Amino acid sequence: MNESTENHAGSSECSSAFLPLLLIGVSFALILIFQISILLPQRSLLNNVIKQSEQGVQQSKQVQSGLQTLVMDLIGAAKDDKDAQAIITKYGIQVSGTSPVAAPAAK
């Protein structure tokens, strides 16, 4: 009879430890599901922002290319045109590795 009392007490300890662990596991799973449900819409918003920023980068590259062409044309024109030379001197425009075009020396 003593053995049955010990077996019954051992099973109640096991079942009493199982319920709190089960509740902790279920609550942890619910918290994870809740956080994932919040993060999914944020992820799609972030992807949209990344796409928009890539478009802005492409536009800035196009503008930079156009300005670079304009400056190169201005530097080419400065060889013969005093107004172009004045613009280059005023704004300190230079090609990488060169100094700004100096105004011709007065005679």
N, C-alpha and C positions, 0 to 999 in steps of 0.2 A: 503494500500500500504506500509505503514511503516513496517508492520509485515513481508511481503514477503522480504523486504530488509534485515531485521534482520535474517530471516531464511536462506537466501542466504549467508549472511556474516557468520553465525554460521557454515554452512556446509563447507564453504571454509576454515575456521579455523580448522575444524575437518580433512579435507582432506590434508591440508598443514601440520598438525602434524603427520598424518598417514604415509606419504611417508618417512620422515626421520627415523621414528621408524622402518619401514619396512626395509629400507636400512641398518640400524644398526643391526637388527636381522639377515638379510641375510649375512652380512659381518661376524658377530660373528659365524654363522653356518659354513661358508666357512673356517674360521680360525680353528675351531675345527676339521673339516674334514681333513684339511691339516696336522694338528699336529698328528691326529690319523694315517694318512697314513705314517707319518714318524716314529711313535713309533712302529708300528706293525713289521717291519723288525728288529728293534733294540731288540724287545722282543724275537724274534726267535734266534737272535745271543746270547742274554743273556742266554737263555735256553741251547744252545749248550755249552757255557762256563761252566755253572753249571754242565752239564753232564760230561764234561771233567775233571773238578775239583773233582767230585765224584770218577772218575776212578783213579785219582792220590791219593786220600785218601785211596782207597782200596789197591792200590799198596804199599803205605807207611805202611799200617797195616800189609801186608804180609811180607815186609822187616823187620819191627820191630819184628814180631813174630819169624822170622828166626834168627835174631840177638840175641833175648832173649834166644832162644834154644841153640845157640852157646855159649853164656856167661854162661849159667847154666851148660853146658857140661864142659866148661873150669874150672869153679869153682869146679865141681866134680872131674876133673882130677888133680886139684891143691893139693888135699889131699895127693896124692902119687907121683906127678911129680914136680921136682924142676923147670923145665922150665915153666910149667904152673903157678907155684907160682910166678916166676919172672915176667911173663907177667901181672898177676893180681896186683902185687905190683907196677910195673912200671906205669901202667895206672890207678891205684886206683879203680879197678873194685870192686863193692860191690853189694850185694843183698839188697834191701830196708830193712832198719832196722838193718843192720849188718855193722860191720866195715870191711875194706879190709882184706884179708887173709894176715897175717904177715908171713914173712920168718921164718923158724925154727931157733931157737937160736943156735949159734955156740958152739960146745963143746970143 
